[in-house]
Amino acid sequence: MLRYTLRRLLLVLPTLLGILTINFFMVQTAPGGPVEQFIATLEGSGSAFMERVGSAGPDMTASIEGEGLYSGARGLNPKTLEAVSKLYGFDKPILTRYVDMLRDFLCFDFGKSLFKADRVSDLIVNSLPVSISIGVWSTLLIYMVSIPLGIARAVRRGSTFDFATGAVLVTASAIPGFLFAVLLIVLFAGGSYWQIFPLRGLHSLGYESMPFWQQALDYMHHMVLPVISMTIGGFAALTMLTRNSFLDELSKQYVETARSKGLSERSVLYGHVFRNAMLIVIAGLPGTFVRMFFAGSLLIETIFSLNGLGLLGFEAAMQRDYPVMFATLYIFTLIGLVTSIIGDLTMTKVDPRIDFAGRSKA
């Protein structure tokens, strides 16, 4: 198993390199990049150019003002175009920019945002708490509800409870998360009925001065609506997986043997069936967390004014903020690849009969 793990870890680097390379050349050669966007802004407002250049440093601002690179109503001159290209690093050949990006990414140096005048690493660090909060709490809520519900449906197979809960889950999975978020706001966030939960942010004003227990309560109070909105469509798949896994185990011979020995149904279910049936459910926990961490968070973060990685990546794509775009892609891909390995290792840990190493040799 150690050789298999090392082999998978060695594959992370070429896989990551391939994904970054394909995306880099596709995005960098596509029209409408940051230079074109900023030139369009500059043609509409000269002050925007001076403000952006001013954030690059007083030396550059002074040189631009001294040389008259911005011609106002007379339009753009070649020196202005050259200055804008240099400002965004497009004065270098594309291969040079590619090599520079790879070298910096190896050291986790993502540079500065083109439009936010902040370091990309700071933007990502500031956005991580939101995305991690949504991912962790959504995953826990889904598992806490889906596993007991799946067991109950398996034990009551074919009953009214089984059909009714199945219908409710299918209906819930068909509701888009952002639409449910709007409904929750209307009902519980002062939209038209009750003002029970806050509408936006992760904490209230004066959060820093609160005692720890009050900070924890305030944080949980703000997370209720976003987490419920994220999990509304996530119960059906895991509940069905748990139900089918338990039904498969209940039909096996060892269950009949345990019952014939006089064990109670509860002892059979939780003493024998539970461990075997939960193998595939527990092994899928890392993948479930990654899906909740990455997928579907953009609209939820926008609706509840949460500055997470989803919203950061979307804004970067709209503004063609290449450093932020490639940094978030790098982080997402790296986490996804590592989590895939953790998922395989977890599966072999909970079920020693699974042998990925032996399968890879075949």
Protein Blocks (a to p, Z undefined) as FASTA:
>chain_A
ZZmmmmmmmmmmmmmmmmmmmmmmmmmmpghifklmmmmmmmmomklmmmmmmmnojklm
mmmmmnopaghjnopcfklmmmmmmmnopmbcfklmmmmmmmmmmnopgbjafklopafk
lmmmmmmmmmmmmmmmmmmmmmmmmmmmmmmmmmmgoiaklmmmmmmmmmmmmpcfklmm
mmmmmmmnopmmccfbcfedjbdehklmpcfklmmmmmmmmmmmmmmmmmmmmmmmmmmm
mmmmmmmmmmpmklmmmmmnopafklmmmmmmmmmmmmmmmmmmmmmmmmmmmgoplmmm
mmnopacfklmmmmmmmnopaklmmmmmmmmmmmmmmmmmmmmmmmmmmmmkbcfklmmm
ZZ
